[in-house]
Amino acid sequence: MKNQIKMRPDVALLITRLIIGGIFVFSGWAKVSDMTGTFGMFSQMGIPVFLTYIVSYGELIGGVMLVLGLWTELAALFLTIVMLVAFYLTRHFGFQAFSMPLATLAGLLVIIGCGPGKYKMKEMCGGHYICRGGCKGVSKVKGICQASNCASRGQDLSMCNCGDSLHNYFK
């Protein structure tokens, strides 16, 4: 029975990012699409208008960043602060009110502690956060120089000394 159900850590982190990020995308979109209602709700809790904008758009953008795996730890850190404040503000209303901030906080702490895993946008774009040339020009051939401006392009990396950052990714 031992180890019968075993999930790869990178798959578990991807699923965690998709769930937690999806919650924030949905929550942020709900706030952004009805800013009048959001202002009213936040003002009842004593939160100023400028923080309402920061939280609303921060949840939306941070959720997208989590889903895509872009600057994941930074997004998770920002959203952790938001959830700590949300937990603090809802703690007097009982478990029903603070359970969602608490659950999302737990997921965010997992992402901060373990990182985004290998299934993230950076890995899909040749090791770069910003796809150079739309990701199409990146060939994932291990041990072969892929630098477009290198005389050794297409040859073994041991013969190349151009210093391109792709080398570290493909070794």
C-alpha positions in Angstrom: 0.0 0.0 0.0 2.9 2.3 0.6 3.6 4.8 -2.3 0.5 3.6 -4.2 -0.6 7.1 -4.9 2.4 9.2 -5.8 2.2 12.5 -7.6 5.2 14.2 -9.1 6.0 17.4 -7.2 6.1 19.6 -10.3 2.7 18.4 -11.4 1.4 19.1 -7.8 2.8 22.6 -7.9 1.3 23.2 -11.3 -2.1 22.1 -10.1 -1.7 24.3 -6.9 -0.7 27.3 -9.1 -3.7 26.8 -11.4 -6.2 26.5 -8.6 -4.9 29.3 -6.4 -4.2 31.5 -9.4 -7.6 30.8 -10.9 -9.3 31.8 -7.6 -7.4 35.1 -7.7 -8.2 35.7 -11.4 -11.9 35.2 -10.7 -11.9 37.2 -7.5 -9.9 40.0 -9.0 -12.1 40.1 -12.1 -15.2 40.3 -9.9 -13.7 43.3 -8.1 -12.4 45.1 -11.2 -15.6 44.6 -13.2 -17.7 46.2 -10.4 -15.5 48.8 -8.9 -18.5 50.7 -7.5 -19.5 47.7 -5.5 -15.9 47.0 -4.5 -15.4 50.6 -3.3 -18.5 50.3 -1.1 -17.5 46.9 0.3 -13.9 48.1 1.0 -15.0 51.4 2.5 -17.1 49.6 5.0 -13.9 47.9 6.2 -12.1 51.2 6.3 -9.9 50.5 3.3 -9.1 53.6 1.2 -9.8 53.9 -2.5 -6.2 53.7 -3.6 -5.7 50.4 -1.7 -9.0 49.1 -3.3 -7.5 49.6 -6.7 -4.2 48.0 -5.7 -5.9 44.9 -4.2 -8.4 44.5 -7.0 -5.9 44.8 -9.9 -3.2 43.0 -7.8 -5.5 40.0 -7.4 -6.3 39.9 -11.1 -2.7 40.4 -12.3 -1.2 38.3 -9.5 -3.6 35.4 -10.4 -2.6 35.5 -14.0 1.1 35.5 -13.0 0.5 32.4 -10.8 -1.3 30.6 -13.6 1.4 31.3 -16.2 4.3 30.8 -13.8 5.7 34.3 -14.4 7.5 35.9 -11.4 5.6 33.4 -9.3 7.2 34.0 -6.0 6.8 37.8 -6.3 3.1 37.4 -7.1 2.6 34.9 -4.3 4.3 37.2 -1.8 2.0 40.1 -2.8 -1.1 38.0 -2.6 0.1 36.6 0.7 0.1 40.1 2.2 -3.4 40.7 0.7 -4.6 37.4 2.3 -3.1 38.2 5.7 -5.0 41.5 5.7 -8.1 39.7 4.5 -7.8 37.1 7.3 -7.3 39.8 9.9 -10.3 41.8 8.7 -12.6 38.8 8.6 -11.5 37.0 11.7 -14.4 38.4 13.8 -17.1 37.1 11.4 -16.4 33.4 12.1 -14.9 30.5 10.2 -17.2 30.9 7.2 -15.8 34.4 6.5 -12.1 33.7 7.1 -11.8 30.2 5.7 -11.3 31.3 2.1 -8.5 33.8 2.9 -6.9 31.1 5.1 -7.1 28.3 2.5 -5.7 30.6 -0.3 -3.0 31.7 2.2 -2.0 28.1 2.7 -1.7 27.5 -1.1 0.4 30.7 -1.5 2.8 29.6 1.3 3.3 26.3 -0.5 4.1 28.2 -3.8 6.5 30.5 -1.9 8.2 27.7 -0.1 8.5 25.2 -3.0 8.6 27.6 -6.0 6.5 27.3 -9.1 7.8 23.9 -10.2 9.2 23.2 -13.7 6.0 23.7 -15.6 6.0 27.5 -16.0 6.3 30.0 -18.7 10.0 30.5 -18.3 10.7 26.9 -19.0 8.4 26.9 -22.0 10.3 29.9 -23.5 13.8 28.6 -23.7 14.8 29.6 -20.2 13.8 33.2 -20.6 10.9 35.2 -19.1 10.6 37.2 -22.2 10.4 35.0 -25.3 13.0 36.2 -27.8 11.5 35.8 -31.2 8.3 34.4 -30.0 9.7 31.1 -28.6 9.9 29.7 -32.1 13.6 30.2 -32.6 14.5 28.3 -29.5 15.4 24.7 -30.2 15.6 22.5 -27.1 18.5 20.3 -28.3 20.7 19.5 -25.3 24.4 20.0 -25.8 24.0 22.0 -29.0 24.8 25.7 -29.3 21.6 27.6 -30.3 22.9 31.2 -30.2 21.8 32.9 -33.4 24.9 35.1 -33.5 27.4 32.3 -32.7 29.8 30.9 -35.3 29.5 27.5 -33.5 25.7 27.4 -33.8 24.5 23.9 -34.3 27.7 22.4 -32.9 28.5 20.8 -29.6 28.6 23.2 -26.7 32.0 22.0 -25.6 33.4 23.5 -28.8 31.6 26.8 -28.3 32.6 29.7 -26.1 30.1 32.4 -27.1 28.7 32.6 -23.6 25.0 32.8 -24.6 22.6 32.4 -21.7 20.8 29.5 -23.5 23.8 27.3 -22.8 23.0 27.1 -19.2 19.5 26.0 -20.0 20.4 23.3 -22.4 23.3 21.7 -20.6 
